[in-house]
């Protein structure tokens, strides 16, 4: 008797599970349509997010470029002022300073070229470019500052 109750209970549970797991073809089609709609919405959202990220990246580059160009213009002005200042120096000192100025002018030209030629590919590349450019700009500013400081005692 105990075995028959277990068998009957097991059969009842298996029948319930089998019936509840079966879906009609209409409900399967409806679920598939809902899944397709959700996927389309996710795709649309992803495209919108990508467009916004690209727009933000372009804006960040444009702002960085403007700020960098302003810094470069200031350094060019400082270099021109220093050139005017050394015009009255002795030949030996003037020649040394003119060589240093030529090197700094080349660095400025290189920075301008680097800024103009950046293609803006990828987030990691942008961060790397920005860090490297800022480092080079800081080195240029330091070199110009060291050049304009009078070390004569």
C-alpha positions in Angstrom: 0.0 0.0 0.0 2.8 2.4 0.8 4.5 1.7 -2.5 1.3 2.4 -4.4 0.8 5.8 -2.6 4.4 6.7 -3.5 3.9 5.7 -7.1 0.6 7.6 -7.3 2.2 10.7 -5.7 5.2 10.6 -8.0 3.0 10.2 -11.0 0.9 13.2 -9.9 3.9 15.4 -9.4 5.4 14.4 -12.8 2.1 15.1 -14.5 1.8 18.5 -12.8 5.4 19.4 -13.8 4.9 18.3 -17.4 1.7 20.2 -17.8 3.0 23.4 -16.2 6.2 23.4 -18.3 4.3 23.1 -21.6 3.4 26.3 -23.2 1.0 26.7 -26.0 2.4 27.8 -29.4 0.5 31.1 -29.0 2.2 31.9 -25.7 5.6 31.0 -27.2 5.1 33.3 -30.1 4.0 36.1 -27.8 7.1 35.6 -25.6 9.3 35.6 -28.7 7.7 38.9 -29.9 8.2 40.4 -26.5 11.9 39.3 -26.5 12.4 40.8 -30.0 10.8 44.1 -28.9 13.1 44.2 -25.8 16.1 43.4 -28.0 15.2 46.2 -30.4 14.8 48.6 -27.5 18.2 47.6 -26.0 19.8 48.1 -29.4 18.2 51.5 -29.7 19.4 52.4 -26.2 22.9 51.2 -27.0 23.1 53.2 -30.2 22.0 56.3 -28.3 24.6 55.8 -25.6 27.3 55.2 -28.2 26.4 58.4 -30.0 26.4 60.4 -26.7 29.8 58.9 -25.8 31.3 59.8 -29.1 29.8 63.3 -28.9 31.2 63.7 -25.3 34.6 62.5 -26.5 34.7 65.0 -29.4 33.7 67.8 -27.1 36.4 66.8 -24.6 39.0 66.7 -27.3 37.9 70.1 -28.7 38.1 71.7 -25.2 41.5 70.1 -24.6 42.7 71.3 -27.9 41.6 74.9 -27.2 43.2 74.9 -23.8 46.4 73.4 -25.2 46.6 75.9 -28.0 46.1 78.7 -25.5 49.0 77.4 -23.4 51.2 77.0 -26.5 50.4 80.6 -27.5 51.4 81.8 -24.0 54.7 79.9 -24.3 55.4 81.3 -27.8 54.8 84.8 -26.4 57.2 84.1 -23.5 59.8 82.8 -26.0 59.4 85.9 -28.2 59.8 88.1 -25.2 63.0 86.2 -24.2 64.3 86.6 -27.8 63.8 90.3 -27.6 65.6 90.4 -24.2 68.7 88.6 -25.4 69.1 90.8 -28.5 71.3 93.1 -26.5 73.5 90.4 -24.9 77.1 89.6 -25.9 77.7 87.4 -28.9 78.7 84.3 -26.9 75.8 84.3 -24.5 73.4 85.3 -27.3 74.6 82.3 -29.5 74.0 79.9 -26.6 70.6 81.3 -25.9 69.6 81.3 -29.6 70.5 77.6 -29.8 68.3 76.9 -26.8 65.5 79.0 -28.3 65.7 77.0 -31.6 65.3 73.8 -29.7 62.3 75.1 -27.7 60.7 76.4 -30.9 61.1 73.0 -32.5 59.4 71.4 -29.4 56.6 73.9 -29.7 56.2 73.0 -33.4 56.2 69.3 -32.5 53.5 69.8 -29.9 51.3 71.7 -32.4 51.8 69.0 -34.9 50.9 66.3 -32.4 47.8 68.2 -31.4 46.7 68.6 -35.0 47.4 65.1 -36.0 45.5 63.3 -33.2 42.9 61.1 -34.7 40.8 60.5 -31.6 40.6 56.7 -31.7 39.4 55.0 -28.6 39.1 56.0 -24.9 42.4 54.4 -23.8 44.2 56.1 -26.7 42.7 59.4 -25.7 43.8 59.1 -22.1 47.3 58.0 -23.2 47.6 60.9 -25.7 46.3 63.4 -23.2 48.7 62.3 -20.5 51.7 62.3 -22.9 50.8 65.7 -24.3 50.4 67.2 -20.9 53.7 65.8 -19.8 55.4 67.2 -22.9 53.8 70.5 -22.4 54.9 70.6 -18.7 58.5 69.8 -19.9 58.4 72.6 -22.4 57.1 75.1 -19.8 59.9 74.0 -17.4 62.6 74.3 -20.0 61.4 77.8 -20.9 61.2 78.8 -17.3 64.8 77.5 -16.8 66.0 79.4 -19.8 64.5 82.7 -18.7 65.7 82.5 -15.2 69.0 84.5 -14.7 71.5 82.1 -13.1 74.3 84.8 -13.1 75.6 85.6 -9.6 
